[in-house]
Structure formats: structure tokens, C-alpha cells
Amino acid sequence: MLTTVTTKGQVTIPKKIRDALGIQPNDKLDFSQEEGKIIVTPVKTLKDYRGAVNAKGIGLFEEERAKAKAAVAQRVMKEMK
């Protein structure tokens, strides 16, 4: 697939390749060079893995949220003194 580099150094990744690699708008890409070739690799962030692990059995969400809120409240009160 042929594409053209713009005057700003931008290229359009062909839809077929974006679809095959699951590249979405605002995704991060890593560019590297190997033996005269440019290699583009999609980079996953923690946000991409949100919901990937089932938290069932670890603890109740509301309990953990309440603990976190209490800890933040204590820290804020301490800082205000």
C-alpha cells in the first residue's frame, strides 16, 4: 500500500492496516528502524487494559471506595492544620 508523506511529515495509515492492528484515533504508536525499514508498533497503555481483569472476589467496590475516600479526607484535614 502506497501513501505519501505530507509537508508536515505526516502519513495516513491505510484503513486495512489500522483495522488489522486495532489502531484507533488517539492511540500511541512506537516508531523504530531496523535494517533500513521503519517499524510501527501500537503501544498499549494502562487505559487499554481497563476491565481486563475480573475483580470479583477481591472485595466489594463500595467498601474499597469508602476506604479511599476516608484516606483522602484524613490527608486533606492533616494538610489544612
GITA-V578589 format. One line per field, one symbol per residue. phi: phi as a letter, one per 20 degrees, with the letter a starting at -180 (. if undefined). psi: psi as a letter, one per 40 degrees, with the letter a starting at -180 (. if undefined). burial: # if it has 16 or more other ideal C-beta (glycine too) atoms within 10 Angstrom, else .. A space follows every 50 residues. Layout:
phi: ???
psi: ???
burial: ???
//
This chain:
phi: .dbdeffenecefgggfgffemedgmfecddccblmdeddcfdedgffeg nfdfegnfrfgffffffffffffffffffff
psi: hhiihieeeiihhiddddddefhiieiiihhihhfeihhhhhhiidddeh edhhehedihddddddddddddddddddde.
burial: ......................#........................... ...............................
//
